[in-house]
Amino acid sequence: MQSRDCSSPVMCQWHSSSNASMPASDKFILHMLDPTHMFVQPHVADMIRSKISEFRDQNSYEKPS
């Protein structure tokens, strides 16, 4: 089990939604501690970081040239 700090309730909600959309065998959240902390499966830490990076890339603003 690994503790995960989501840094904000919004990111934690995003993790929770991602987890809920997965089949039961792939769910990674073991326990929600509070609005910004959860216990997750140890093997998903890199996947979570990757998904956060993708999410931020999709939602970043680039000034038009």
N, C-alpha and C positions, 0 to 999 in steps of 0.2 A: 504494500500500500504506500502511496506517495501523496504528500500533502501538496495541494495546488493553490496558489494565491492568484485569483483572477484579476486583482488590482482595481476592479470596479464591479458594481452589481450588474452593469450592462454586459460586460464580458462574461461574467459568471452565468448570466441568463443565456448568452449565446452558446456557451459550452453545454448548458443544460438542454437547450433546444437541439443541438447537434447530437447529443447523447440520446435524446428521446426519439430522434428520427432513425436511429440504427436498430437493426435486429437485436433481439435479446442477447444473442451470443456475442455481439460486438460492443455492447454497452460498456463504458469505461468509468463512469462516476459510481463510486462505492457508497459515498455518504456526503451530504451537504452539511458543512459545519455551521456556516452563517452565510449572509449574502455575498461574501467575497472569498470564501475558502471552502475547499472540498477535498475529499480523499478520492484519488483516481487510481486506476490500475497502473503499476509502474511502467509497463511497456508502451503506454500511450503518450508519454511526455513529449517525445519528438514529434509525434503526429499532431498534438495540440499546438506546439510551437509553429509547425508548418501551416496549419489551418489558420492560426491567428495572423501569420505573415500574409497569406493569401487574402484574407479578409481585409486587412489594412491596405494592401496593394489595390484591391478593387474599390476601396472607399477613400482613396487619397485624391487630393486636388492637385492638378498640375496647371500652372498659369499658362494660358494660351500664348503662343508666340506671335 
